[in-house]
Amino acid sequence: MASRAKQIIPLLDRILVQRVKAEHKTASGILIPEKAQETLNEGRVIAIGKGALDRDGKHIPVSVKEGDKVLLPPYGGSVVKVDKEEFLLLRDSEILAKIEEF
């Protein structure tokens, strides 16, 4: 799954993200149909580019690293499909926030 997506190397300030999937069951164990599941606005960073270029041609590093959990905008990015899995390709500036896990 994600290992196959590792072959996709984002350029410049782009970031490859896999959306976190919604729960398939409720707390009481009832299965939720796929169409009734909501789309979560959280994702996991799979791969990052080197960063945008400044006026001198130096790379400005992206603000996240591989494995980070991030907050995604409701719209935007480019959908990339790899082996029936969907990934989003976003610019660093499109990522809304980094989610810290304690």
Beta strands, then each sheet from edge to edge (+ up, - down):
strand 1: 14-19
strand 2: 42-48
strand 3: 52-53
strand 4: 59-60
strand 5: 69-71
strand 6: 78-82
strand 7: 85-91
strand 8: 97-99
sheet 1: 6+ 7- 1+ 2- 5+ 8-
sheet 2: 3+ 4-
end
